[in-house]
Amino acid sequence: MVVTNQTEHILKIGSKGEIFPPKEVRELLGLTNNQTIILTIHREKLVIRKLHSLNDILKKPAKVTISRHAWKEFRKKLAEDAEQ
């Protein structure tokens, strides 16, 4: 999911340094309990991204389709190029 509108949320840091995103944010990003995320520091900004599991990635439909014939031709070309 790509969030196109920039939104701001005010958060507090917990006593142990935890950051608790509001329910609205967790739902918007599809974050669940024990979800692994990536935290990037860019200048004075924290960027938080969901780290997708391999299963999540494999569930998404392919962006490109290719016929069996085209796949065979592609593999043949790769093999020829590797021999050279």
C-alpha positions in Angstrom: 0.0 0.0 0.0 1.3 3.4 -0.9 0.1 6.4 1.1 -0.1 9.4 -1.2 -1.3 12.0 1.2 1.2 13.3 3.7 -0.3 13.1 7.2 1.2 14.0 10.6 0.5 12.4 13.9 1.8 13.5 17.3 3.3 10.7 19.3 4.9 10.4 22.7 8.0 8.4 23.5 7.4 5.8 26.2 9.4 5.5 29.4 11.6 2.8 27.7 12.0 4.8 24.5 9.1 3.0 22.7 7.2 4.7 19.9 3.5 3.8 19.7 1.8 4.6 16.4 -1.9 5.2 16.8 -4.4 2.5 15.7 -5.3 4.6 12.6 -1.7 4.5 11.4 -1.2 0.8 12.1 -4.3 0.0 10.2 -3.4 2.2 7.3 0.0 0.6 7.0 -1.2 -2.9 7.7 1.0 -3.3 10.8 0.3 -6.1 13.2 1.7 -7.2 16.5 5.3 -8.3 16.3 5.5 -6.8 12.8 9.1 -6.3 11.7 9.7 -2.7 10.4 12.6 -0.8 9.0 13.5 2.5 10.7 15.6 4.9 8.6 17.0 8.1 9.9 17.2 10.8 7.2 18.5 14.1 8.6 16.1 14.9 11.4 13.4 12.6 10.1 12.5 9.0 11.1 11.1 7.0 8.2 9.3 3.8 9.2 8.5 1.2 6.6 6.9 -2.2 6.8 9.3 -5.1 6.1 7.4 -7.5 3.9 7.9 -11.2 4.4 8.7 -13.5 1.5 5.1 -14.9 1.8 3.7 -11.4 1.5 5.8 -10.8 -1.6 4.8 -14.1 -3.2 1.1 -13.4 -2.6 1.2 -10.3 -4.8 0.3 -10.9 -8.5 3.1 -10.6 -10.9 3.5 -7.3 -12.7 4.5 -9.0 -15.9 3.2 -12.0 -17.7 5.1 -14.0 -20.2 4.0 -16.8 -22.5 5.6 -20.2 -22.2 7.1 -19.8 -25.7 8.6 -16.4 -24.9 10.1 -17.9 -21.7 11.7 -20.7 -23.6 13.2 -18.2 -26.1 14.4 -16.0 -23.3 16.2 -19.0 -21.6 17.7 -20.0 -25.0 19.1 -16.5 -25.5 20.5 -16.4 -22.0 22.3 -19.7 -22.6 23.7 -18.5 -25.9 24.9 -15.3 -24.3 26.6 -17.3 -21.4 28.5 -19.4 -24.0 30.0 -16.3 -25.6 
